[in-house]
Amino acid sequence: MADYPEFTLAAIQASPIYLDREASTEKACHLIEEAAQKGADFAAFSETWLPGYPFFYPYPINSSLWNQAVAAYLASGVEIPSPTTDRLCDAAQKANIDVAIGLVELDAKTRGTVYCTLLFIGREGRILGRHRKLKPTLAERMLWGEGDGVGLAVYERDYGRISGLSCGEHEMLLPAYALMAQGTQIHVAAWPYTRHISDSSPVNGLLMSRAFASQGSCFVIAIGSLLRPDDVPEIHRDLVRERDYGNGGGGSCIIAPGGKIIATAPPNDETILTASVTLETVLGLKAVIDVGGHYSRPDVLQLHVNRHPLERVVLSDASASPGNNEIFNSNEYQEETKDTKNQ
């Protein structure tokens, strides 16, 4: 008789401290610990949770307020690796939990570009990998660079295989298929705010998250953040009030293989939503339709994924040191980090 161990998924629906990297990191570490205390094996945050989705766009370019906000946004970006990611890794290790968290990732080479990045951290306290959003949506292109194929990956954990995409990437079809073909079993659908995970949203995050769960025969953690005037610096609070980021009826949720919603968070409350599940449903449905396996025709249709890092300048001199645009081996990074700490 097959054994299907139970594990617990968590959607961390909370507001960061917008444009404040240090305060948001501190809050993230506390939330990671809290999710573990609720029994979670894997917890997910929303799109660019640290230090927040760019609530100030679109806004008249070259206005003093817009310039101030954009500069602060860039200054609060997170390099990978960095002391900020070290703190997140330490929190995951202490809590013994896997984490996926949306970051505003700073390009270490130019320091003039940020990416919408999902960072995956293992309970061992090491970075599993990162995924940069392939195509920023609408006005996001004013702020974020385009990602690469490095992070179109599925990570093997003891309870299952995990993956993730951000917001509009779920409309692109091919990134989703790439992850399904790698056998994802638990997927993070990271959205900006809970209002995007509703039937009333222009980009129907709930529909696309349920579609991913159905097509991929996998669990989906559909997670959004919150935005209240007091969460942002005082200078921007009127902008938040004007935009009215209140929810239209949705909330973060956990979706079962096949598309059924099994847990939903209240739309405007800070909460950690959990659901205890097994892989029995995943395997049962994949046996019927495995879109990246037996239910495909590679002789007719194939998908090529470029997993090389996106490089604009290639330096051939021996003294050139790698930046964070290059793919890194997380095991090598972990060993280097340990050696540095021991010195």
C-alpha positions in Angstrom: 0.0 0.0 0.0 1.4 3.4 -1.0 2.2 5.8 1.8 1.4 9.5 1.3 3.0 11.6 4.1 1.1 14.7 5.0 2.7 18.2 4.7 1.5 21.7 5.2 1.5 24.6 2.8 1.3 28.3 4.0 0.3 31.5 2.2 1.7 34.5 4.1 -0.7 37.3 3.4 0.8 40.4 4.9 2.0 43.9 4.1 5.8 44.6 4.0 7.2 47.9 5.3 7.2 49.5 1.8 10.5 50.9 0.6 12.3 49.8 3.8 14.5 46.8 3.1 15.7 46.3 6.7 12.3 46.6 8.4 10.7 44.4 5.8 13.4 41.8 6.2 12.9 41.8 10.0 9.1 41.3 9.5 9.7 38.6 7.0 11.9 36.7 9.4 9.2 36.9 12.1 6.5 35.7 9.6 8.7 32.8 8.6 9.0 31.7 12.2 5.2 32.2 12.7 4.4 30.0 9.6 6.7 27.3 11.0 4.9 27.5 14.4 1.6 26.8 12.5 3.2 23.6 11.2 4.1 24.8 7.7 6.6 22.9 5.6 6.6 25.4 2.8 5.6 29.1 3.0 5.2 31.6 0.3 5.1 35.4 0.1 3.7 37.6 -2.7 5.3 39.2 -5.7 8.2 41.6 -4.8 7.1 41.4 -1.1 10.5 42.6 0.0 10.4 45.6 0.1 7.1 45.9 -1.7 5.4 46.1 -5.0 5.8 49.6 -6.7 2.5 51.1 -5.6 3.5 54.5 -6.8 3.3 53.7 -10.5 2.1 54.9 -13.0 2.8 58.4 -11.9 3.9 61.5 -13.9 7.6 60.9 -14.8 10.0 63.5 -13.6 7.7 64.8 -10.9 9.7 65.2 -7.7 7.5 62.7 -5.8 8.0 60.1 -8.6 11.7 60.7 -8.7 12.0 60.3 -5.0 10.0 57.1 -5.0 11.9 55.5 -7.8 15.3 56.4 -6.2 14.1 54.9 -2.9 12.9 51.8 -4.7 16.2 51.2 -6.4 18.1 51.9 -3.1 16.0 49.3 -1.3 16.7 46.6 -3.8 18.2 43.2 -2.7 21.3 41.6 -4.1 21.5 37.9 -4.3 23.5 36.8 -2.3 23.7 39.5 0.3 23.3 40.1 4.0 19.6 40.4 3.4 19.3 37.0 1.8 21.6 35.6 4.5 19.1 36.7 7.2 16.3 35.1 5.3 18.3 31.9 5.0 19.1 31.9 8.7 15.4 32.4 9.5 14.4 29.5 7.3 17.0 27.3 8.9 16.1 28.2 12.4 12.4 27.6 11.7 13.1 24.4 9.6 10.9 25.5 6.8 11.2 26.1 3.0 10.4 29.6 1.8 9.5 31.3 -1.5 9.6 35.1 -1.3 9.2 37.8 -3.9 12.1 40.3 -4.0 13.0 43.5 -5.7 16.3 42.1 -6.9 19.1 44.7 -7.5 21.4 44.0 -10.5 24.8 43.8 -8.8 26.6 44.8 -12.0 24.9 48.0 -12.9 23.1 48.9 -9.7 20.6 50.7 -12.0 18.2 47.9 -12.7 15.9 45.8 -10.5 14.1 42.6 -11.3 10.8 41.1 -10.0 12.4 38.0 -8.5 11.1 34.9 -6.7 13.7 33.6 -4.3 13.6 29.9 -3.2 15.2 29.1 0.2 15.6 25.6 1.7 15.2 24.7 5.3 18.9 23.9 5.3 19.5 27.6 5.2 20.7 27.8 1.6 19.4 29.4 -1.6 17.8 26.9 -3.9 17.5 29.3 -6.8 15.9 32.4 -8.1 13.4 33.2 -10.9 13.3 36.7 -12.5 9.9 37.6 -14.0 10.4 37.1 -17.8 8.2 40.0 -18.9 7.1 42.9 -16.7 3.5 43.8 -17.3 2.3 47.2 -18.5 3.8 50.1 -16.5 6.1 47.6 -14.6 8.4 47.9 -17.6 9.3 51.4 -16.4 10.8 49.9 -13.3 11.8 46.2 -13.8 14.3 44.6 -16.2 13.4 41.5 -18.1 14.3 38.2 -16.6 16.1 35.1 -18.0 15.5 31.4 -18.2 17.9 30.6 -15.3 15.1 30.2 -12.8 12.6 28.2 -14.9 13.3 25.3 -12.6 11.6 22.9 -10.3 13.2 22.2 -6.9 13.1 18.7 -5.3 12.1 18.7 -1.6 11.5 15.8 0.7 7.7 16.3 0.5 7.4 17.2 -3.2 8.7 19.3 -6.1 8.2 23.1 -5.9 8.1 25.9 -8.5 6.9 29.5 -8.9 5.9 32.3 -11.3 4.9 35.9 -10.8 1.6 37.4 -11.8 1.1 37.9 -15.5 3.6 35.1 -16.3 0.7 32.7 -15.7 -0.9 34.2 -18.9 2.2 33.3 -21.0 1.5 29.6 -21.3 5.1 28.5 -22.2 6.8 29.3 -18.8 4.0 27.4 -17.1 4.4 24.4 -19.4 8.2 24.4 -18.8 7.6 23.9 -15.1 4.8 21.4 -15.6 7.1 19.4 -17.9 9.7 19.3 -15.1 7.1 17.7 -12.8 6.1 20.5 -10.5 3.8 19.3 -7.7 3.5 22.5 -5.5 3.5 25.8 -7.3 3.6 29.4 -6.1 1.5 31.9 -8.0 2.8 35.2 -6.7 0.5 38.2 -7.2 0.9 41.9 -6.2 -2.2 42.3 -4.0 -5.1 40.1 -2.9 -7.4 42.1 -5.2 -5.7 40.4 -8.1 -6.8 37.0 -6.9 -10.5 37.6 -7.6 -13.0 37.4 -10.5 -13.2 41.2 -10.5 -9.5 41.8 -11.3 -8.6 42.9 -14.9 -5.8 40.2 -14.7 -7.8 37.3 -13.2 -5.3 35.8 -10.9 -7.8 33.4 -9.4 -8.7 32.0 -12.8 -5.1 31.6 -13.9 -4.0 30.1 -10.6 -6.8 27.5 -10.8 -6.0 26.8 -14.4 -2.4 26.1 -13.5 -3.6 23.7 -10.8 -5.8 22.0 -13.3 -3.4 21.7 -16.2 -0.4 20.9 -14.0 -2.2 18.5 -11.6 -0.5 20.3 -8.7 -1.2 22.3 -5.6 -1.0 26.1 -6.1 -0.4 28.7 -3.4 -2.0 31.9 -4.9 -0.7 34.7 -2.7 -1.1 38.5 -2.6 0.1 41.3 -0.4 -1.7 44.1 1.4 -1.3 47.8 1.0 -2.6 50.3 3.6 -1.7 54.0 4.0 0.2 53.4 7.2 2.4 50.7 5.5 4.2 53.3 3.3 6.3 56.3 4.1 4.2 59.3 5.1 5.1 61.2 1.9 3.3 58.6 -0.2 0.2 58.0 1.9 -2.1 60.3 0.0 -1.2 58.4 -3.2 -2.3 55.1 -1.6 -5.6 56.6 -0.5 -6.2 58.0 -4.0 -5.5 54.7 -5.6 -7.8 52.7 -3.3 -6.0 49.4 -3.2 -8.8 47.8 -1.3 -9.9 44.3 -2.3 -12.8 43.6 -4.6 -13.7 40.3 -3.0 -10.6 38.0 -3.4 -8.0 36.8 -1.0 -5.0 34.6 -1.0 -5.9 30.9 -1.4 -4.5 27.4 -1.6 -5.8 25.4 -4.6 -5.9 21.6 -5.0 -4.9 19.7 -8.1 -7.8 20.0 -10.5 -8.5 23.6 -9.5 -10.7 23.3 -6.4 -10.0 26.0 -3.7 -9.4 24.3 -0.4 -8.5 27.3 1.8 -9.1 31.1 1.4 -7.8 34.0 3.5 -9.9 37.1 4.4 -9.2 39.7 1.7 -7.9 42.6 3.9 -6.4 40.8 6.9 -2.8 40.0 7.7 -2.9 36.2 8.2 -1.0 33.0 7.5 -3.3 30.7 5.6 -2.4 26.9 5.9 -3.6 23.7 4.4 -2.4 20.2 5.2 -2.2 18.0 2.1 -0.6 14.9 0.5 0.6 14.0 -2.9 -2.1 11.3 -3.5 -4.3 13.7 -5.5 -1.3 15.0 -7.5 -0.3 11.5 -8.5 -3.8 10.4 -9.2 -4.5 13.2 -11.6 -1.1 13.1 -13.3 -1.7 9.4 -14.0 -4.7 10.6 -16.1 -3.2 13.6 -17.8 0.5 14.6 -17.5 0.9 17.4 -19.9 4.7 17.3 -19.9 4.8 13.5 -20.0 2.5 10.9 -21.5 -0.1 13.5 -22.5 2.2 15.3 -25.0 3.5 14.9 -28.5 7.2 15.8 -28.6 7.4 14.5 -32.1 5.1 17.3 -33.1 5.6 20.1 -30.5 8.7 20.8 -28.4 9.6 23.6 -26.1 13.2 25.0 -26.0 14.1 26.8 -22.8 17.3 28.9 -22.8 18.7 28.4 -19.3 21.7 30.6 -19.9 21.9 33.8 -17.8 21.1 37.1 -19.7 24.4 38.9 -20.2 24.7 42.2 -21.9 28.5 42.5 -21.6 30.8 39.5 -21.7 34.2 40.2 -20.2 37.0 37.8 -21.3 39.9 39.1 -19.1 41.0 36.8 -16.3 40.4 39.4 -13.6 36.6 39.7 -14.3 34.6 38.5 -11.3 31.1 37.1 -11.7 28.1 39.2 -10.8 24.7 38.1 -9.8 23.5 38.0 -13.4 25.3 34.7 -13.7 23.8 31.5 -12.7 25.3 30.2 -9.5 25.5 26.8 -7.8 23.6 27.1 -4.5 25.7 24.4 -3.0 29.0 26.2 -3.9 27.5 29.5 -2.6 26.6 27.8 0.7 30.1 26.4 1.2 31.6 29.8 0.3 29.3 31.5 2.8 30.3 29.0 5.6 34.0 29.6 4.8 33.5 33.4 5.0 31.7 33.2 8.3 34.4 30.9 9.8 37.1 33.4 9.0 
